[in-house]
Amino acid sequence: MSKRQTLAARVAASLDLPAAALPLAAELFADLQSLGTSARRAAIWLSGSGVGRRHRVIDLGCGKGAAAIAVARMCGCVVHGVDGHGPFVASAQEAAVTAGVGGRCTFSVGDLRTLKERRAWTAGMMLSVLPALDAAKVMARHVTPGGLVLLDDAVRIPRARQEAWLPGTMAELREQLEHTGYSVVRQHVMSRDEVRRMDASLYRRIAARARLLAQRDARTAKLVREVLQRQREANRLLLGPIRPALMLVQIP
């Protein structure tokens, strides 16, 4: 498998898509600017923690740029987003210009695993890409000591029965992060109602696009059926034993 194919596979996995469906991603997610964590919450947290005009923020796995644009608008800082999927980067660049932050919010295509290490960014984000512990280690290679980073993950609700395939609770994840040297400044675990509202909106928009794509040919129809099945399974998990969690973490 070539380096480009490997990157494509990782991008597909981060979007919970079959690898063969990645070329359809731009159309499947055409009606969504934010592909996961609330961009507004991300911007509010960074702004409330003192990130402002003098800061430089890096967003690794920026997707279509919703969080990066929201942070640039609210904080007035410079933000650079990196993503492995070219169509998403193009969409992000266009959205930044439309939002009036094209001069402070830039994007590029890149592989997070081979990105040149530069501890030159004063804050950062990695959302809906890697588990929080892995994401923290990557961000520590790019953000200055003492800098703040936004991470997300899925956590088990405390009352759910502990099973080997389930993630730990928020308390357990926080303990792991702090044991490794990171300080968790702020956290939010989505409620069942928040998840239900988010998933209903996301699924409805993706399903509408999927129905249009399915009319093309039998192969595309099969792919979009798998995409929707994966979405439904993820929704069931997020309304069952696990919940999405957002964390603001300080890099040692």
Residue pairs with C-beta under 8 A, 6 or more apart in sequence:
1 9
3 111
7 84
7 111
8 19
8 22
8 84
9 19
10 84
10 113
11 22
11 83
11 84
11 85
12 18
12 19
12 21
12 22
12 25
13 19
14 61
14 128
14 129
15 22
15 25
15 29
15 35
16 230
16 231
16 234
17 24
17 25
17 28
17 227
17 230
18 223
18 226
18 227
18 230
20 223
21 28
21 223
21 224
21 226
21 227
22 85
24 213
24 220
24 223
24 224
24 227
25 85
25 87
25 88
26 87
26 88
26 91
27 209
27 212
27 213
28 206
28 209
28 210
28 213
28 224
28 227
29 35
29 64
29 206
29 209
30 209
31 205
31 206
31 208
31 209
32 64
32 202
32 205
32 206
33 39
33 64
33 65
33 66
33 95
34 63
34 64
34 66
34 67
35 63
35 64
35 66
35 128
36 63
36 127
36 128
36 152
36 244
37 67
37 127
37 128
37 150
37 152
37 244
37 246
38 246
39 66
39 67
39 69
39 70
39 71
40 70
41 188
41 246
42 67
42 70
42 71
42 125
42 127
42 150
42 246
43 67
43 70
43 71
43 73
43 74
43 75
44 74
45 150
45 186
45 246
45 248
46 57
46 71
46 74
46 75
46 123
46 148
46 150
46 248
47 71
47 74
47 75
49 148
49 185
49 186
49 248
51 57
51 71
51 75
51 77
51 122
51 123
51 148
52 75
52 76
52 77
53 75
53 76
53 77
54 77
55 75
55 77
55 78
55 122
55 123
56 77
56 78
56 79
56 80
56 120
56 121
56 122
56 123
57 68
57 71
57 72
57 75
57 77
57 78
57 79
57 80
57 121
57 122
57 123
57 124
57 125
58 79
58 80
58 81
58 82
58 121
58 123
58 124
58 125
58 142
58 143
59 65
59 67
59 68
59 71
59 79
59 80
59 81
59 82
59 124
59 125
59 126
59 127
60 81
60 82
60 112
60 115
60 124
60 125
60 126
60 129
60 138
60 139
60 142
61 82
61 83
61 84
61 112
61 126
61 127
61 128
61 129
61 130
62 68
62 81
62 82
62 83
62 88
62 89
62 92
62 107
62 125
63 83
63 85
63 88
63 92
63 127
63 128
64 88
64 91
64 92
64 95
65 81
65 88
65 89
65 91
65 92
65 93
65 95
65 96
65 105
65 107
66 95
67 125
67 127
67 150
68 79
68 80
68 81
68 92
68 96
68 105
68 107
68 125
69 79
69 92
69 95
69 96
69 99
69 101
69 105
71 77
71 79
71 125
72 78
72 79
72 96
72 99
72 101
72 104
72 105
73 99
73 100
73 101
76 104
77 104
77 123
78 104
78 105
79 101
79 104
79 105
79 106
80 105
80 106
80 107
80 108
80 121
81 89
81 92
81 105
81 106
81 107
81 108
82 107
82 108
82 109
82 110
82 112
82 115
83 89
83 92
83 107
83 109
83 110
84 109
84 110
84 111
84 112
85 109
86 109
89 107
89 108
89 109
92 107
93 102
93 106
93 107
96 102
96 105
96 106
96 107
99 105
112 126
112 129
112 138
115 142
117 141
117 142
118 142
119 141
119 142
119 143
119 144
119 145
120 142
120 144
121 142
121 143
121 144
121 147
122 143
122 144
122 147
123 143
123 147
123 148
123 149
124 139
124 142
124 143
124 147
124 148
124 149
124 150
125 149
125 150
125 151
126 135
126 138
126 139
126 149
126 150
126 151
127 150
127 151
127 152
127 246
128 152
129 135
130 138
131 153
132 151
132 152
132 153
132 173
132 177
132 245
132 247
132 249
133 173
133 176
133 177
133 180
135 149
135 151
135 153
136 149
136 151
136 177
136 180
136 182
136 249
136 251
139 149
139 151
139 251
140 251
140 252
143 149
143 251
144 251
145 251
145 252
146 250
146 251
146 252
147 250
147 251
148 185
148 248
148 249
148 250
148 251
149 248
149 249
149 250
149 251
150 246
150 247
150 248
150 249
151 246
151 247
151 249
152 244
152 245
152 246
152 247
153 167
153 173
153 244
153 245
153 247
154 167
154 237
154 238
154 242
154 243
154 244
154 245
155 167
155 168
155 169
155 170
155 172
155 173
155 189
155 242
155 243
155 245
156 162
156 166
156 167
156 168
156 169
156 241
156 242
157 169
157 189
157 241
157 242
157 243
158 169
158 171
160 166
160 240
160 241
160 242
161 241
163 241
166 241
166 242
167 173
167 242
168 176
170 187
170 189
170 245
173 245
173 247
174 184
174 187
174 247
177 184
177 247
177 249
178 184
181 252
182 249
182 250
182 251
182 252
183 249
183 250
183 252
184 247
184 248
184 249
185 248
185 249
185 250
186 247
186 248
187 245
187 246
187 247
187 248
188 245
188 246
189 243
189 244
189 245
190 198
190 243
190 244
190 245
191 243
192 239
192 243
195 238
195 239
195 243
195 244
196 239
199 235
199 238
199 239
202 231
203 228
203 231
203 232
203 235
206 227
206 228
206 231
207 228
207 231
210 224
210 227
210 228
211 224
213 220
213 221
213 224
214 220
214 221
214 224
214 225
215 221
238 244
